[in-house]
Amino acid sequence: MTVADERRGLAYGVAAYLLWGLFPLYFPLLEPAGAVEILAHRVAWSLATMLLILVVSRRLPHFRALLGRHRARNLLTLAAVVIAVNWGTYIWGVNNHRVVETSLGYFINPLVTVLMGVLILRERLRRWQWVALGIAATAVVGLTVDYGHPPWVALTLAFSFGTYGLAKKQAGVEAVESLTFETLVLVPVALGYLAWLGGSGTFLGHGPGHALLLASTGIVTAIPLLCFGAAAIRVPMTTLGLLQYLAPILQFLLGVTVLDEHMSPMRWAGFGLVWVALVLFTVEAARFRRRQLVLAAVASAA
């Protein structure tokens, strides 16, 4: 993996998480459709979008080659299942006024991602990365205690997306082909559910604007996931763990300011600790990068 590849991966990752951070403003627009109906439309329209992208980008030969890779297909099938769980849980949380809890899920998620990188992929954390991870874990524990009950929405989001990222990284398939395959796996169930809904669904009964919004779920889903898929195969999971804080920060701020969800002193304290962890991660990563560049320059001069 070249430095240019890593830089592109970093840019893709930043774009993905910024877009995901704005989702709490989007999904309420799809009401009165329920979470499962929105999820089914999201899968169906995502597949239509991805097939179009596949044809326009002339990547059909690459997709056919993917179908012959047994291990990659299995990993992407797992990715499809866990991302469906993630999507459904997130939609339900946002449309039931639990945006702050969904942000907690994505604060926890980088910890899951980093730990998977260390325990499964044998990636190594440096000392200050461990310190930052400990501070972030303390923040998450404090936020969890403040709820007074297990935050099931948050935990489901964290572990499902952590598993999704790991499966995508292990599959090593480019973003267009992998997302097309994932939606292809899910679409029979999605179309079956929409057919079962029939006239009780909201697609045709609430005007063309509502229908267009439901159809837009394909584009809205595809763009950040394509960015994420491109990032997952280009940057270490520890870097993904850092980038993943961008989305919950935006979600948290939207929940508190725009959606007016309650914030206790403990939650404010937890949010502050997360920022401390982010600063440590960022400063340590920048210093390490500078050292690596200096060592590379010395080695090339020798």
Beta strands, then each sheet from edge to edge (+ up, - down):
end
